[in-house]
């Protein structure tokens, strides 16, 4: 299997709606609404097409054989550091797509953006995400109590990082 990281475009709207309108996916995502609507997808595509003067957000569609399977990105935190976030459609879980996508985004961050550190916050209980990060050389740095809030619910996260 091979995945490609592509810029999000209007062609992804139907698949975004299908894949993200799933509670098993959205429960692990901080800012993705549920239910996920056509308008949400259109707003996301518009957001991804805006180009700030200094690029701090890099969002990519994860495609396999031309189909959207998930999304991944980097958010620049400082001149040497970024945070990655990602999601995968449930029907694609367990096939190695995300392991490959994280390798590609970290290679991009370290090699193209000259970063020295990439972090990822994982909601407590998201064991699949933790395993994928460990496969890609990330290390657990700590457990953060009530570090994020989704709606009215505080969430504990585990902080992972890969440093070169």
Phi, psi and omega in degrees: 000143178227137174245153175237145174261119183237157174290140176295143178213175182300335179297339182275351187304309181301317181289324175303312180299316181295311188284324183271349177274058187213117182298330179292337176268309188294334181296339180264001185247134186288313189247007179272122182287157171224129359291156181262123187253171174303318180297321177300317180295316179297319178297321180296315180298317178298315179301318182291336182274347178286132182245104178289163180305313178244114186289123178243344181237129177237110181244133183228143169281137173264119181243146171227125182053038176083357180254144176289128176243342181180194179216154181207153179201174174231136173243115182292126180259329179200184183297339184240000191222146176215162175246138176256148174221153186198162175207158180220135176302139186303323182291352179253001181298145173081011181250004178087002181299314184288325176302316179291320180295320179294323176300316181294318183288325178288322175300317177300313181297315182284318186273320183267325182259357179058037177283157176248347185211133174230129181247164174212132173263130180239125177301138178306127180105348181272073185298321180302316181295319179300316181297321180296317179296316179300320177299333182263016174084011175282152178238145176290126179254337179175168177249123185248115181282133177049041183280340179227158178227126179243111187064237179260006186255127174279142182236137172274145177228160171253134179261122176247150177213150171237127185233134176241000000 
